[in-house]
Amino acid sequence: MSARGPDPLEAFGELVVKRKKSNHRTVRLRLFPNRYEEEALFGIGLACASLWNEISYEKRQVFFGGELTIEEG
């Protein structure tokens, strides 16, 4: 601990470890972007949503097509 208080990165690291153990899949961040950054982040969000939906659609097609196999590793 420094003279100014606890290290925020250390606290964040502890939170990440705690979340990994609890099997939660939600990460919340509070951002204060300027206009340019906001547009960039919005574009990244749209790209992520598009990829997620595409992968989910492909998995759904495989499942309902009867091609789903379970691999043991």
PyMOL Python script that loads the backbone (N, CA, C, O; Angstrom):
from pymol import cmd

cmd.read_pdbstr("""\
ATOM      1  N   MET A   1       0.853  -1.174   0.000  1.00  0.00           N
ATOM      2  CA  MET A   1       0.000   0.000   0.000  1.00  0.00           C
ATOM      3  C   MET A   1       0.896   1.234   0.000  1.00  0.00           C
ATOM      4  O   MET A   1       1.847   1.317   0.778  1.00  0.00           O
ATOM      5  N   SER A   2       0.601   2.159  -0.846  1.00  0.00           N
ATOM      6  CA  SER A   2       1.379   3.391  -0.913  1.00  0.00           C
ATOM      7  C   SER A   2       0.813   4.410   0.074  1.00  0.00           C
ATOM      8  O   SER A   2      -0.193   4.166   0.740  1.00  0.00           O
ATOM      9  N   ALA A   3       1.490   5.561   0.149  1.00  0.00           N
ATOM     10  CA  ALA A   3       1.035   6.618   1.046  1.00  0.00           C
ATOM     11  C   ALA A   3      -0.288   7.215   0.579  1.00  0.00           C
ATOM     12  O   ALA A   3      -1.021   7.801   1.376  1.00  0.00           O
ATOM     13  N   ARG A   4      -0.603   7.066  -0.732  1.00  0.00           N
ATOM     14  CA  ARG A   4      -1.844   7.632  -1.268  1.00  0.00           C
ATOM     15  C   ARG A   4      -3.025   6.675  -1.160  1.00  0.00           C
ATOM     16  O   ARG A   4      -4.151   7.059  -1.478  1.00  0.00           O
ATOM     17  N   GLY A   5      -2.802   5.462  -0.729  1.00  0.00           N
ATOM     18  CA  GLY A   5      -3.886   4.502  -0.618  1.00  0.00           C
ATOM     19  C   GLY A   5      -3.572   3.227  -1.386  1.00  0.00           C
ATOM     20  O   GLY A   5      -2.462   3.065  -1.893  1.00  0.00           O
ATOM     21  N   PRO A   6      -4.540   2.321  -1.475  1.00  0.00           N
ATOM     22  CA  PRO A   6      -4.289   1.055  -2.145  1.00  0.00           C
ATOM     23  C   PRO A   6      -4.069   1.251  -3.648  1.00  0.00           C
ATOM     24  O   PRO A   6      -4.615   2.170  -4.258  1.00  0.00           O
ATOM     25  N   ASP A   7      -3.263   0.372  -4.219  1.00  0.00           N
ATOM     26  CA  ASP A   7      -2.967   0.415  -5.650  1.00  0.00           C
ATOM     27  C   ASP A   7      -4.197  -0.064  -6.419  1.00  0.00           C
ATOM     28  O   ASP A   7      -4.651  -1.186  -6.196  1.00  0.00           O
ATOM     29  N   PRO A   8      -4.751   0.760  -7.323  1.00  0.00           N
ATOM     30  CA  PRO A   8      -5.950   0.357  -8.052  1.00  0.00           C
ATOM     31  C   PRO A   8      -5.721  -0.854  -8.954  1.00  0.00           C
ATOM     32  O   PRO A   8      -6.628  -1.666  -9.136  1.00  0.00           O
ATOM     33  N   LEU A   9      -4.515  -0.987  -9.524  1.00  0.00           N
ATOM     34  CA  LEU A   9      -4.240  -2.147 -10.367  1.00  0.00           C
ATOM     35  C   LEU A   9      -4.204  -3.434  -9.550  1.00  0.00           C
ATOM     36  O   LEU A   9      -4.655  -4.486 -10.004  1.00  0.00           O
ATOM     37  N   GLU A  10      -3.668  -3.336  -8.353  1.00  0.00           N
ATOM     38  CA  GLU A  10      -3.629  -4.505  -7.476  1.00  0.00           C
ATOM     39  C   GLU A  10      -5.055  -4.909  -7.078  1.00  0.00           C
ATOM     40  O   GLU A  10      -5.385  -6.094  -7.059  1.00  0.00           O
ATOM     41  N   ALA A  11      -5.877  -3.940  -6.768  1.00  0.00           N
ATOM     42  CA  ALA A  11      -7.269  -4.214  -6.408  1.00  0.00           C
ATOM     43  C   ALA A  11      -8.010  -4.823  -7.600  1.00  0.00           C
ATOM     44  O   ALA A  11      -8.815  -5.739  -7.432  1.00  0.00           O
ATOM     45  N   PHE A  12      -7.737  -4.311  -8.801  1.00  0.00           N
ATOM     46  CA  PHE A  12      -8.377  -4.854 -10.002  1.00  0.00           C
ATOM     47  C   PHE A  12      -7.934  -6.293 -10.242  1.00  0.00           C
ATOM     48  O   PHE A  12      -8.745  -7.144 -10.608  1.00  0.00           O
ATOM     49  N   GLY A  13      -6.646  -6.564 -10.036  1.00  0.00           N
ATOM     50  CA  GLY A  13      -6.137  -7.928 -10.188  1.00  0.00           C
ATOM     51  C   GLY A  13      -6.813  -8.892  -9.224  1.00  0.00           C
ATOM     52  O   GLY A  13      -7.157 -10.014  -9.597  1.00  0.00           O
ATOM     53  N   GLU A  14      -7.001  -8.458  -7.999  1.00  0.00           N
ATOM     54  CA  GLU A  14      -7.693  -9.290  -7.015  1.00  0.00           C
ATOM     55  C   GLU A  14      -9.140  -9.535  -7.420  1.00  0.00           C
ATOM     56  O   GLU A  14      -9.664 -10.633  -7.234  1.00  0.00           O
ATOM     57  N   LEU A  15      -9.786  -8.511  -7.976  1.00  0.00           N
ATOM     58  CA  LEU A  15     -11.161  -8.651  -8.445  1.00  0.00           C
ATOM     59  C   LEU A  15     -11.246  -9.647  -9.591  1.00  0.00           C
ATOM     60  O   LEU A  15     -12.176 -10.452  -9.649  1.00  0.00           O
ATOM     61  N   VAL A  16     -10.273  -9.598 -10.509  1.00  0.00           N
ATOM     62  CA  VAL A  16     -10.252 -10.524 -11.641  1.00  0.00           C
ATOM     63  C   VAL A  16     -10.114 -11.956 -11.146  1.00  0.00           C
ATOM     64  O   VAL A  16     -10.834 -12.840 -11.610  1.00  0.00           O
ATOM     65  N   VAL A  17      -9.211 -12.197 -10.221  1.00  0.00           N
ATOM     66  CA  VAL A  17      -9.022 -13.539  -9.674  1.00  0.00           C
ATOM     67  C   VAL A  17     -10.302 -14.015  -8.989  1.00  0.00           C
ATOM     68  O   VAL A  17     -10.701 -15.169  -9.147  1.00  0.00           O
ATOM     69  N   LYS A  18     -10.936 -13.139  -8.237  1.00  0.00           N
ATOM     70  CA  LYS A  18     -12.184 -13.484  -7.546  1.00  0.00           C
ATOM     71  C   LYS A  18     -13.277 -13.831  -8.554  1.00  0.00           C
ATOM     72  O   LYS A  18     -14.021 -14.791  -8.354  1.00  0.00           O
ATOM     73  N   ARG A  19     -13.382 -13.050  -9.646  1.00  0.00           N
ATOM     74  CA  ARG A  19     -14.394 -13.295 -10.671  1.00  0.00           C
ATOM     75  C   ARG A  19     -14.144 -14.611 -11.395  1.00  0.00           C
ATOM     76  O   ARG A  19     -15.091 -15.332 -11.713  1.00  0.00           O
ATOM     77  N   LYS A  20     -12.875 -14.933 -11.659  1.00  0.00           N
ATOM     78  CA  LYS A  20     -12.560 -16.188 -12.345  1.00  0.00           C
ATOM     79  C   LYS A  20     -13.031 -17.375 -11.511  1.00  0.00           C
ATOM     80  O   LYS A  20     -13.535 -18.359 -12.052  1.00  0.00           O
ATOM     81  N   LYS A  21     -12.871 -17.284 -10.228  1.00  0.00           N
ATOM     82  CA  LYS A  21     -13.275 -18.369  -9.349  1.00  0.00           C
ATOM     83  C   LYS A  21     -14.788 -18.475  -9.233  1.00  0.00           C
ATOM     84  O   LYS A  21     -15.303 -19.554  -8.938  1.00  0.00           O
ATOM     85  N   SER A  22     -15.514 -17.379  -9.457  1.00  0.00           N
ATOM     86  CA  SER A  22     -16.962 -17.398  -9.280  1.00  0.00           C
ATOM     87  C   SER A  22     -17.706 -17.712 -10.576  1.00  0.00           C
ATOM     88  O   SER A  22     -18.932 -17.816 -10.562  1.00  0.00           O
ATOM     89  N   ASN A  23     -16.992 -17.865 -11.704  1.00  0.00           N
ATOM     90  CA  ASN A  23     -17.573 -18.242 -12.995  1.00  0.00           C
ATOM     91  C   ASN A  23     -18.553 -17.215 -13.539  1.00  0.00           C
ATOM     92  O   ASN A  23     -19.483 -17.582 -14.257  1.00  0.00           O
ATOM     93  N   HIS A  24     -18.375 -15.945 -13.218  1.00  0.00           N
ATOM     94  CA  HIS A  24     -19.180 -14.876 -13.819  1.00  0.00           C
ATOM     95  C   HIS A  24     -18.548 -14.468 -15.140  1.00  0.00           C
ATOM     96  O   HIS A  24     -17.328 -14.514 -15.295  1.00  0.00           O
ATOM     97  N   ARG A  25     -19.375 -14.073 -16.081  1.00  0.00           N
ATOM     98  CA  ARG A  25     -18.853 -13.682 -17.383  1.00  0.00           C
ATOM     99  C   ARG A  25     -19.108 -12.206 -17.682  1.00  0.00           C
ATOM    100  O   ARG A  25     -19.040 -11.800 -18.842  1.00  0.00           O
ATOM    101  N   THR A  26     -19.391 -11.421 -16.698  1.00  0.00           N
ATOM    102  CA  THR A  26     -19.686 -10.015 -16.914  1.00  0.00           C
ATOM    103  C   THR A  26     -18.536  -9.164 -16.406  1.00  0.00           C
ATOM    104  O   THR A  26     -18.067  -9.338 -15.281  1.00  0.00           O
ATOM    105  N   VAL A  27     -18.094  -8.255 -17.235  1.00  0.00           N
ATOM    106  CA  VAL A  27     -17.071  -7.300 -16.845  1.00  0.00           C
ATOM    107  C   VAL A  27     -17.671  -5.921 -17.059  1.00  0.00           C
ATOM    108  O   VAL A  27     -18.176  -5.618 -18.140  1.00  0.00           O
ATOM    109  N   ARG A  28     -17.617  -5.099 -16.043  1.00  0.00           N
ATOM    110  CA  ARG A  28     -18.156  -3.743 -16.145  1.00  0.00           C
ATOM    111  C   ARG A  28     -17.016  -2.748 -16.070  1.00  0.00           C
ATOM    112  O   ARG A  28     -16.158  -2.812 -15.190  1.00  0.00           O
ATOM    113  N   LEU A  29     -17.033  -1.833 -17.013  1.00  0.00           N
ATOM    114  CA  LEU A  29     -16.058  -0.756 -17.029  1.00  0.00           C
ATOM    115  C   LEU A  29     -16.805   0.554 -17.180  1.00  0.00           C
ATOM    116  O   LEU A  29     -17.818   0.618 -17.877  1.00  0.00           O
ATOM    117  N   ARG A  30     -16.322   1.574 -16.548  1.00  0.00           N
ATOM    118  CA  ARG A  30     -16.907   2.897 -16.732  1.00  0.00           C
ATOM    119  C   ARG A  30     -15.896   3.722 -17.506  1.00  0.00           C
ATOM    120  O   ARG A  30     -14.785   3.969 -17.037  1.00  0.00           O
ATOM    121  N   LEU A  31     -16.295   4.142 -18.689  1.00  0.00           N
ATOM    122  CA  LEU A  31     -15.411   4.891 -19.557  1.00  0.00           C
ATOM    123  C   LEU A  31     -15.910   6.319 -19.715  1.00  0.00           C
ATOM    124  O   LEU A  31     -17.112   6.580 -19.659  1.00  0.00           O
ATOM    125  N   PHE A  32     -14.990   7.220 -19.910  1.00  0.00           N
ATOM    126  CA  PHE A  32     -15.318   8.613 -20.178  1.00  0.00           C
ATOM    127  C   PHE A  32     -14.615   9.025 -21.472  1.00  0.00           C
ATOM    128  O   PHE A  32     -13.669   9.813 -21.453  1.00  0.00           O
ATOM    129  N   PRO A  33     -15.091   8.480 -22.601  1.00  0.00           N
ATOM    130  CA  PRO A  33     -14.397   8.743 -23.863  1.00  0.00           C
ATOM    131  C   PRO A  33     -14.744  10.112 -24.433  1.00  0.00           C
ATOM    132  O   PRO A  33     -15.806  10.671 -24.161  1.00  0.00           O
ATOM    133  N   ASN A  34     -13.807  10.640 -25.239  1.00  0.00           N
ATOM    134  CA  ASN A  34     -14.135  11.837 -25.999  1.00  0.00           C
ATOM    135  C   ASN A  34     -14.923  11.383 -27.237  1.00  0.00           C
ATOM    136  O   ASN A  34     -15.194  10.192 -27.391  1.00  0.00           O
ATOM    137  N   ARG A  35     -15.280  12.293 -28.091  1.00  0.00           N
ATOM    138  CA  ARG A  35     -16.152  11.960 -29.225  1.00  0.00           C
ATOM    139  C   ARG A  35     -15.509  10.917 -30.150  1.00  0.00           C
ATOM    140  O   ARG A  35     -16.162   9.953 -30.551  1.00  0.00           O
ATOM    141  N   TYR A  36     -14.242  11.113 -30.482  1.00  0.00           N
ATOM    142  CA  TYR A  36     -13.538  10.182 -31.359  1.00  0.00           C
ATOM    143  C   TYR A  36     -13.467   8.788 -30.728  1.00  0.00           C
ATOM    144  O   TYR A  36     -13.745   7.788 -31.390  1.00  0.00           O
ATOM    145  N   GLU A  37     -13.096   8.728 -29.454  1.00  0.00           N
ATOM    146  CA  GLU A  37     -12.993   7.449 -28.752  1.00  0.00           C
ATOM    147  C   GLU A  37     -14.348   6.766 -28.663  1.00  0.00           C
ATOM    148  O   GLU A  37     -14.442   5.546 -28.794  1.00  0.00           O
ATOM    149  N   GLU A  38     -15.403   7.552 -28.439  1.00  0.00           N
ATOM    150  CA  GLU A  38     -16.747   6.980 -28.352  1.00  0.00           C
ATOM    151  C   GLU A  38     -17.140   6.323 -29.672  1.00  0.00           C
ATOM    152  O   GLU A  38     -17.705   5.230 -29.677  1.00  0.00           O
ATOM    153  N   GLU A  39     -16.845   6.980 -30.786  1.00  0.00           N
ATOM    154  CA  GLU A  39     -17.160   6.401 -32.093  1.00  0.00           C
ATOM    155  C   GLU A  39     -16.370   5.113 -32.325  1.00  0.00           C
ATOM    156  O   GLU A  39     -16.907   4.137 -32.849  1.00  0.00           O
ATOM    157  N   ALA A  40     -15.092   5.113 -31.932  1.00  0.00           N
ATOM    158  CA  ALA A  40     -14.258   3.922 -32.087  1.00  0.00           C
ATOM    159  C   ALA A  40     -14.784   2.774 -31.227  1.00  0.00           C
ATOM    160  O   ALA A  40     -14.883   1.641 -31.700  1.00  0.00           O
ATOM    161  N   LEU A  41     -15.121   3.058 -29.971  1.00  0.00           N
ATOM    162  CA  LEU A  41     -15.647   2.029 -29.079  1.00  0.00           C
ATOM    163  C   LEU A  41     -16.983   1.484 -29.581  1.00  0.00           C
ATOM    164  O   LEU A  41     -17.244   0.286 -29.473  1.00  0.00           O
ATOM    165  N   PHE A  42     -17.823   2.349 -30.124  1.00  0.00           N
ATOM    166  CA  PHE A  42     -19.102   1.911 -30.661  1.00  0.00           C
ATOM    167  C   PHE A  42     -18.872   0.963 -31.836  1.00  0.00           C
ATOM    168  O   PHE A  42     -19.555  -0.054 -31.959  1.00  0.00           O
ATOM    169  N   GLY A  43     -17.915   1.294 -32.693  1.00  0.00           N
ATOM    170  CA  GLY A  43     -17.583   0.425 -33.826  1.00  0.00           C
ATOM    171  C   GLY A  43     -17.064  -0.926 -33.373  1.00  0.00           C
ATOM    172  O   GLY A  43     -17.418  -1.955 -33.949  1.00  0.00           O
ATOM    173  N   ILE A  44     -16.227  -0.930 -32.348  1.00  0.00           N
ATOM    174  CA  ILE A  44     -15.713  -2.188 -31.802  1.00  0.00           C
ATOM    175  C   ILE A  44     -16.856  -3.016 -31.226  1.00  0.00           C
ATOM    176  O   ILE A  44     -16.899  -4.233 -31.407  1.00  0.00           O
ATOM    177  N   GLY A  45     -17.778  -2.356 -30.533  1.00  0.00           N
ATOM    178  CA  GLY A  45     -18.933  -3.058 -29.972  1.00  0.00           C
ATOM    179  C   GLY A  45     -19.800  -3.679 -31.052  1.00  0.00           C
ATOM    180  O   GLY A  45     -20.257  -4.812 -30.905  1.00  0.00           O
ATOM    181  N   LEU A  46     -20.032  -2.950 -32.134  1.00  0.00           N
ATOM    182  CA  LEU A  46     -20.824  -3.498 -33.238  1.00  0.00           C
ATOM    183  C   LEU A  46     -20.127  -4.698 -33.870  1.00  0.00           C
ATOM    184  O   LEU A  46     -20.773  -5.695 -34.193  1.00  0.00           O
ATOM    185  N   ALA A  47     -18.808  -4.604 -34.047  1.00  0.00           N
ATOM    186  CA  ALA A  47     -18.054  -5.717 -34.626  1.00  0.00           C
ATOM    187  C   ALA A  47     -18.115  -6.947 -33.721  1.00  0.00           C
ATOM    188  O   ALA A  47     -18.277  -8.067 -34.206  1.00  0.00           O
ATOM    189  N   CYS A  48     -17.987  -6.744 -32.414  1.00  0.00           N
ATOM    190  CA  CYS A  48     -18.056  -7.866 -31.463  1.00  0.00           C
ATOM    191  C   CYS A  48     -19.433  -8.519 -31.487  1.00  0.00           C
ATOM    192  O   CYS A  48     -19.541  -9.746 -31.497  1.00  0.00           O
ATOM    193  N   ALA A  49     -20.473  -7.711 -31.497  1.00  0.00           N
ATOM    194  CA  ALA A  49     -21.840  -8.242 -31.529  1.00  0.00           C
ATOM    195  C   ALA A  49     -22.082  -9.015 -32.814  1.00  0.00           C
ATOM    196  O   ALA A  49     -22.713 -10.071 -32.801  1.00  0.00           O
ATOM    197  N   SER A  50     -21.583  -8.492 -33.918  1.00  0.00           N
ATOM    198  CA  SER A  50     -21.755  -9.156 -35.206  1.00  0.00           C
ATOM    199  C   SER A  50     -21.060 -10.516 -35.219  1.00  0.00           C
ATOM    200  O   SER A  50     -21.638 -11.509 -35.662  1.00  0.00           O
ATOM    201  N   LEU A  51     -19.812 -10.560 -34.728  1.00  0.00           N
ATOM    202  CA  LEU A  51     -19.085 -11.827 -34.674  1.00  0.00           C
ATOM    203  C   LEU A  51     -19.759 -12.824 -33.742  1.00  0.00           C
ATOM    204  O   LEU A  51     -19.875 -14.006 -34.069  1.00  0.00           O
ATOM    205  N   TRP A  52     -20.197 -12.354 -32.596  1.00  0.00           N
ATOM    206  CA  TRP A  52     -20.880 -13.229 -31.638  1.00  0.00           C
ATOM    207  C   TRP A  52     -22.125 -13.845 -32.275  1.00  0.00           C
ATOM    208  O   TRP A  52     -22.353 -15.048 -32.156  1.00  0.00           O
ATOM    209  N   ASN A  53     -22.925 -13.027 -32.947  1.00  0.00           N
ATOM    210  CA  ASN A  53     -24.139 -13.521 -33.577  1.00  0.00           C
ATOM    211  C   ASN A  53     -23.830 -14.498 -34.699  1.00  0.00           C
ATOM    212  O   ASN A  53     -24.542 -15.487 -34.872  1.00  0.00           O
ATOM    213  N   GLU A  54     -22.776 -14.233 -35.464  1.00  0.00           N
ATOM    214  CA  GLU A  54     -22.405 -15.126 -36.557  1.00  0.00           C
ATOM    215  C   GLU A  54     -21.967 -16.493 -36.025  1.00  0.00           C
ATOM    216  O   GLU A  54     -22.362 -17.532 -36.554  1.00  0.00           O
ATOM    217  N   ILE A  55     -21.158 -16.476 -34.988  1.00  0.00           N
ATOM    218  CA  ILE A  55     -20.706 -17.738 -34.393  1.00  0.00           C
ATOM    219  C   ILE A  55     -21.877 -18.492 -33.781  1.00  0.00           C
ATOM    220  O   ILE A  55     -21.976 -19.709 -33.939  1.00  0.00           O
ATOM    221  N   SER A  56     -22.764 -17.792 -33.086  1.00  0.00           N
ATOM    222  CA  SER A  56     -23.935 -18.437 -32.495  1.00  0.00           C
ATOM    223  C   SER A  56     -24.820 -19.055 -33.571  1.00  0.00           C
ATOM    224  O   SER A  56     -25.351 -20.150 -33.382  1.00  0.00           O
ATOM    225  N   TYR A  57     -24.984 -18.367 -34.694  1.00  0.00           N
ATOM    226  CA  TYR A  57     -25.796 -18.884 -35.797  1.00  0.00           C
ATOM    227  C   TYR A  57     -25.160 -20.156 -36.362  1.00  0.00           C
ATOM    228  O   TYR A  57     -25.855 -21.141 -36.611  1.00  0.00           O
ATOM    229  N   GLU A  58     -23.844 -20.135 -36.564  1.00  0.00           N
ATOM    230  CA  GLU A  58     -23.167 -21.320 -37.088  1.00  0.00           C
ATOM    231  C   GLU A  58     -23.291 -22.499 -36.138  1.00  0.00           C
ATOM    232  O   GLU A  58     -23.541 -23.622 -36.573  1.00  0.00           O
ATOM    233  N   LYS A  59     -23.118 -22.252 -34.826  1.00  0.00           N
ATOM    234  CA  LYS A  59     -23.276 -23.323 -33.840  1.00  0.00           C
ATOM    235  C   LYS A  59     -24.698 -23.865 -33.843  1.00  0.00           C
ATOM    236  O   LYS A  59     -24.907 -25.069 -33.700  1.00  0.00           O
ATOM    237  N   ARG A  60     -25.666 -22.988 -34.005  1.00  0.00           N
ATOM    238  CA  ARG A  60     -27.067 -23.411 -34.047  1.00  0.00           C
ATOM    239  C   ARG A  60     -27.328 -24.297 -35.270  1.00  0.00           C
ATOM    240  O   ARG A  60     -28.028 -25.305 -35.169  1.00  0.00           O
ATOM    241  N   GLN A  61     -26.768 -23.922 -36.421  1.00  0.00           N
ATOM    242  CA  GLN A  61     -26.948 -24.709 -37.635  1.00  0.00           C
ATOM    243  C   GLN A  61     -26.329 -26.099 -37.478  1.00  0.00           C
ATOM    244  O   GLN A  61     -26.906 -27.093 -37.918  1.00  0.00           O
ATOM    245  N   VAL A  62     -25.167 -26.162 -36.856  1.00  0.00           N
ATOM    246  CA  VAL A  62     -24.515 -27.450 -36.615  1.00  0.00           C
ATOM    247  C   VAL A  62     -25.367 -28.296 -35.674  1.00  0.00           C
ATOM    248  O   VAL A  62     -25.548 -29.491 -35.905  1.00  0.00           O
ATOM    249  N   PHE A  63     -25.885 -27.686 -34.625  1.00  0.00           N
ATOM    250  CA  PHE A  63     -26.685 -28.419 -33.646  1.00  0.00           C
ATOM    251  C   PHE A  63     -27.943 -29.003 -34.277  1.00  0.00           C
ATOM    252  O   PHE A  63     -28.236 -30.186 -34.101  1.00  0.00           O
ATOM    253  N   PHE A  64     -28.685 -28.179 -35.010  1.00  0.00           N
ATOM    254  CA  PHE A  64     -29.936 -28.654 -35.593  1.00  0.00           C
ATOM    255  C   PHE A  64     -29.707 -29.500 -36.841  1.00  0.00           C
ATOM    256  O   PHE A  64     -30.626 -30.175 -37.304  1.00  0.00           O
ATOM    257  N   GLY A  65     -28.500 -29.473 -37.388  1.00  0.00           N
ATOM    258  CA  GLY A  65     -28.172 -30.315 -38.532  1.00  0.00           C
ATOM    259  C   GLY A  65     -27.736 -31.713 -38.115  1.00  0.00           C
ATOM    260  O   GLY A  65     -27.499 -32.570 -38.966  1.00  0.00           O
ATOM    261  N   GLY A  66     -27.630 -31.946 -36.813  1.00  0.00           N
ATOM    262  CA  GLY A  66     -27.238 -33.265 -36.298  1.00  0.00           C
ATOM    263  C   GLY A  66     -25.761 -33.538 -36.438  1.00  0.00           C
ATOM    264  O   GLY A  66     -25.342 -34.688 -36.307  1.00  0.00           O
ATOM    265  N   GLU A  67     -24.959 -32.532 -36.698  1.00  0.00           N
ATOM    266  CA  GLU A  67     -23.528 -32.721 -36.888  1.00  0.00           C
ATOM    267  C   GLU A  67     -22.733 -32.498 -35.603  1.00  0.00           C
ATOM    268  O   GLU A  67     -21.503 -32.545 -35.623  1.00  0.00           O
ATOM    269  N   LEU A  68     -23.401 -32.265 -34.523  1.00  0.00           N
ATOM    270  CA  LEU A  68     -22.735 -31.944 -33.266  1.00  0.00           C
ATOM    271  C   LEU A  68     -22.098 -33.201 -32.680  1.00  0.00           C
ATOM    272  O   LEU A  68     -22.767 -34.216 -32.489  1.00  0.00           O
ATOM    273  N   THR A  69     -20.815 -33.123 -32.402  1.00  0.00           N
ATOM    274  CA  THR A  69     -20.111 -34.240 -31.761  1.00  0.00           C
ATOM    275  C   THR A  69     -19.432 -33.713 -30.523  1.00  0.00           C
ATOM    276  O   THR A  69     -19.045 -32.546 -30.462  1.00  0.00           O
ATOM    277  N   ILE A  70     -19.289 -34.570 -29.542  1.00  0.00           N
ATOM    278  CA  ILE A  70     -18.628 -34.190 -28.295  1.00  0.00           C
ATOM    279  C   ILE A  70     -17.250 -34.825 -28.284  1.00  0.00           C
ATOM    280  O   ILE A  70     -17.118 -36.044 -28.389  1.00  0.00           O
ATOM    281  N   GLU A  71     -16.231 -34.000 -28.159  1.00  0.00           N
ATOM    282  CA  GLU A  71     -14.871 -34.497 -28.123  1.00  0.00           C
ATOM    283  C   GLU A  71     -14.418 -34.599 -26.676  1.00  0.00           C
ATOM    284  O   GLU A  71     -14.667 -33.709 -25.862  1.00  0.00           O
ATOM    285  N   GLU A  72     -13.755 -35.691 -26.378  1.00  0.00           N
ATOM    286  CA  GLU A  72     -13.197 -35.848 -25.037  1.00  0.00           C
ATOM    287  C   GLU A  72     -11.727 -35.484 -25.107  1.00  0.00           C
ATOM    288  O   GLU A  72     -11.008 -35.915 -26.008  1.00  0.00           O
ATOM    289  N   GLY A  73     -11.292 -34.686 -24.147  1.00  0.00           N
ATOM    290  CA  GLY A  73      -9.909 -34.203 -24.222  1.00  0.00           C
ATOM    291  C   GLY A  73      -9.112 -34.535 -23.087  1.00  0.00           C
ATOM    292  O   GLY A  73      -7.933 -34.183 -23.036  1.00  0.00           O
TER     293      GLY A  73
END
""", "prot")
cmd.dss("prot")
cmd.show_as("cartoon", "prot")
cmd.util.cbc("prot")
cmd.orient("prot")
